[in-house]
């Protein structure tokens, strides 16, 4: 119920996903009457969608603290609850990010060994798989060195199971690549992450900069939620600006318009590559259950992309593997910090 | 001497600027023999360029602290010195940013009332003038609330004198636009900046997000040097990625290549609009003297853009106005914080 475009956009996205994927089923949370009316128009969803009646709605302006105390009975609460009681494998929401994270933390609880859960996003890159993972992009405005180590472990699990990268390469986002650069917690995290590569089964490339976000030399970019959120929105805003400039350029005269017509196929491919809707879906990591946050402004295409991501993660059994890895690697990481020649196990 | 492309690129950039601008003169700092040989090939610079012999070079790997202690005799030190003794109106360097800032601070000294100097960059935007100002993009990895207020004052002075915007609109970079979002120092800065609009002669639009960096609703974006540096490099990296994708798209087949040929004029205009070399030049604000930092990797076009920016600022008498405004507004801002119905004067 919580997206900018209301439940009609959500149901349109579900219909797109249902048409493409015969293995998917839905539980839809919200006011029964309104949703039934919308579902009746979508024959693709017939027999594949159950309803959970919930009258309350979490709005974009609601503060997370309020929602935690008074959120019972909202569609958001109900959706998280269906993951909690194992009815749903994964929850997808377009609603208020802060409230969704707060509810997810109190209802699903943090994984053993995790202090700060994180939101991971996919970033278009020059890598073979076409994407890098960046986290945290907004779960928490602060992260200490041990949190950044956990982000590295959670991010590599995501890259392995969501993107199929066997041994992901991790970079720590900083204002320079030299060892002496950056804040104190980054220098401490630098050492912690470097010591955890064997246990965590990843490679560490060291500090990376903003320009490396689409780079082919890294798969997982680790940062605090304040910096990650600014970087994510800056990247999206820049891509949109360049896209708008491109449209203007091709509308600048008859010749340009004719050229655009000729290059239509190529331009559409380009648009697809930089379309933020295609990489829609921030994944909440570090909880007992998977939650995917879609953009509030997502349309049917964007919501369908978020559902696809949720389905891929659910199918990979990633949640169970992540839990096992974080538990073992956090322990092993602590041991390794004390005793540098210990061998960890790989999950 | 300090850029990635050596003094040949610097002198090529100077030659470009000299050809375009009859009012410009240069003082060039570095090893006399090497520079004389390069200058002899540039008739455009004849009689318009004096040499200051300096044998030492600050490398990209030198740590700022080292350079502060042992930097005398380097070309960088000599260039700063020429601003200090008023021989030069403004210094331009492609060298090590940290070292350049450290030398600038100890030799030029901070303006009265300024705690942390800042580096301001221009950002392509949908504004009428085509650019927004963002600061700090890397002078200091930390900024407290009073520093952010000073950045607002310094940034609006820059926008007024460098871009000709009479009453700049200031935004504070945050992870959301709601008042309760972000770190404690941002909430404090929110109140400080809002209280300084009359004295500082600017408008305050409140919190802005990464996506607003190219926005038409703001002229000056204020943030700490860590976040600003990551945002700047993320934006540059994203623009480059999209540009590369665009090139690939137009190389994807005969028809696309033909279309690219037809649209060549439009595509070149687009490239100019997003070319990071055009907005090359971070301006050091808050010192007794103006220093412009060019990208280390700048070529002749980039260096010429940095020289043009330096010339515009020198010509505007901006340094003197900035000093007056920061002194009066910092004082008035402190008064206003104590007594909210005081009227400040406008410099």
Boltz contact constraints between the chains, C-beta under 6 A:
constraints:
  - contact:
      token1: [A, 141]
      token2: [B, 183]
      max_distance: 6.0
  - contact:
      token1: [A, 175]
      token2: [B, 138]
      max_distance: 6.0
  - contact:
      token1: [A, 175]
      token2: [B, 226]
      max_distance: 6.0
  - contact:
      token1: [A, 175]
      token2: [B, 229]
      max_distance: 6.0
  - contact:
      token1: [A, 183]
      token2: [B, 141]
      max_distance: 6.0
  - contact:
      token1: [A, 209]
      token2: [B, 233]
      max_distance: 6.0
  - contact:
      token1: [A, 210]
      token2: [B, 230]
      max_distance: 6.0
  - contact:
      token1: [A, 210]
      token2: [B, 233]
      max_distance: 6.0
  - contact:
      token1: [A, 210]
      token2: [B, 234]
      max_distance: 6.0
  - contact:
      token1: [A, 211]
      token2: [B, 233]
      max_distance: 6.0
  - contact:
      token1: [A, 211]
      token2: [B, 236]
      max_distance: 6.0
  - contact:
      token1: [A, 211]
      token2: [B, 237]
      max_distance: 6.0
  - contact:
      token1: [A, 213]
      token2: [B, 234]
      max_distance: 6.0
  - contact:
      token1: [A, 213]
      token2: [B, 237]
      max_distance: 6.0
  - contact:
      token1: [A, 214]
      token2: [B, 237]
      max_distance: 6.0
  - contact:
      token1: [A, 214]
      token2: [B, 241]
      max_distance: 6.0
  - contact:
      token1: [A, 226]
      token2: [B, 175]
      max_distance: 6.0
  - contact:
      token1: [A, 227]
      token2: [B, 227]
      max_distance: 6.0
  - contact:
      token1: [A, 227]
      token2: [B, 230]
      max_distance: 6.0
  - contact:
      token1: [A, 229]
      token2: [B, 175]
      max_distance: 6.0
  - contact:
      token1: [A, 230]
      token2: [B, 210]
      max_distance: 6.0
  - contact:
      token1: [A, 230]
      token2: [B, 227]
      max_distance: 6.0
  - contact:
      token1: [A, 230]
      token2: [B, 231]
      max_distance: 6.0
  - contact:
      token1: [A, 231]
      token2: [B, 230]
      max_distance: 6.0
  - contact:
      token1: [A, 231]
      token2: [B, 234]
      max_distance: 6.0
  - contact:
      token1: [A, 233]
      token2: [B, 209]
      max_distance: 6.0
  - contact:
      token1: [A, 233]
      token2: [B, 210]
      max_distance: 6.0
  - contact:
      token1: [A, 233]
      token2: [B, 211]
      max_distance: 6.0
  - contact:
      token1: [A, 234]
      token2: [B, 210]
      max_distance: 6.0
  - contact:
      token1: [A, 234]
      token2: [B, 213]
      max_distance: 6.0
  - contact:
      token1: [A, 234]
      token2: [B, 231]
      max_distance: 6.0
  - contact:
      token1: [A, 234]
      token2: [B, 234]
      max_distance: 6.0
  - contact:
      token1: [A, 234]
      token2: [B, 235]
      max_distance: 6.0
  - contact:
      token1: [A, 235]
      token2: [B, 234]
      max_distance: 6.0
  - contact:
      token1: [A, 235]
      token2: [B, 238]
      max_distance: 6.0
  - contact:
      token1: [A, 236]
      token2: [B, 211]
      max_distance: 6.0
  - contact:
      token1: [A, 237]
      token2: [B, 210]
      max_distance: 6.0
  - contact:
      token1: [A, 237]
      token2: [B, 211]
      max_distance: 6.0
  - contact:
      token1: [A, 237]
      token2: [B, 213]
      max_distance: 6.0
  - contact:
      token1: [A, 237]
      token2: [B, 214]
      max_distance: 6.0
  - contact:
      token1: [A, 238]
      token2: [B, 235]
      max_distance: 6.0
  - contact:
      token1: [A, 238]
      token2: [B, 238]
      max_distance: 6.0
  - contact:
      token1: [A, 238]
      token2: [B, 239]
      max_distance: 6.0
  - contact:
      token1: [A, 239]
      token2: [B, 238]
      max_distance: 6.0
  - contact:
      token1: [A, 239]
      token2: [B, 242]
      max_distance: 6.0
  - contact:
      token1: [A, 241]
      token2: [B, 214]
      max_distance: 6.0
  - contact:
      token1: [A, 242]
      token2: [B, 239]
      max_distance: 6.0
  - contact:
      token1: [A, 242]
      token2: [B, 242]
      max_distance: 6.0
  - contact:
      token1: [A, 242]
      token2: [B, 274]
      max_distance: 6.0
  - contact:
      token1: [A, 245]
      token2: [B, 270]
      max_distance: 6.0
  - contact:
      token1: [A, 245]
      token2: [B, 273]
      max_distance: 6.0
  - contact:
      token1: [A, 246]
      token2: [B, 270]
      max_distance: 6.0
  - contact:
      token1: [A, 249]
      token2: [B, 266]
      max_distance: 6.0
  - contact:
      token1: [A, 249]
      token2: [B, 269]
      max_distance: 6.0
  - contact:
      token1: [A, 249]
      token2: [B, 270]
      max_distance: 6.0
  - contact:
      token1: [A, 252]
      token2: [B, 266]
      max_distance: 6.0
  - contact:
      token1: [A, 255]
      token2: [B, 262]
      max_distance: 6.0
  - contact:
      token1: [A, 256]
      token2: [B, 263]
      max_distance: 6.0
  - contact:
      token1: [A, 256]
      token2: [B, 266]
      max_distance: 6.0
  - contact:
      token1: [A, 259]
      token2: [B, 259]
      max_distance: 6.0
  - contact:
      token1: [A, 259]
      token2: [B, 262]
      max_distance: 6.0
  - contact:
      token1: [A, 259]
      token2: [B, 263]
      max_distance: 6.0
  - contact:
      token1: [A, 262]
      token2: [B, 255]
      max_distance: 6.0
  - contact:
      token1: [A, 262]
      token2: [B, 259]
      max_distance: 6.0
  - contact:
      token1: [A, 263]
      token2: [B, 256]
      max_distance: 6.0
  - contact:
      token1: [A, 263]
      token2: [B, 259]
      max_distance: 6.0
  - contact:
      token1: [A, 266]
      token2: [B, 249]
      max_distance: 6.0
  - contact:
      token1: [A, 266]
      token2: [B, 252]
      max_distance: 6.0
  - contact:
      token1: [A, 266]
      token2: [B, 256]
      max_distance: 6.0
  - contact:
      token1: [A, 269]
      token2: [B, 249]
      max_distance: 6.0
  - contact:
      token1: [A, 270]
      token2: [B, 245]
      max_distance: 6.0
  - contact:
      token1: [A, 270]
      token2: [B, 246]
      max_distance: 6.0
  - contact:
      token1: [A, 270]
      token2: [B, 249]
      max_distance: 6.0
  - contact:
      token1: [A, 273]
      token2: [B, 245]
      max_distance: 6.0
  - contact:
      token1: [A, 274]
      token2: [B, 242]
      max_distance: 6.0
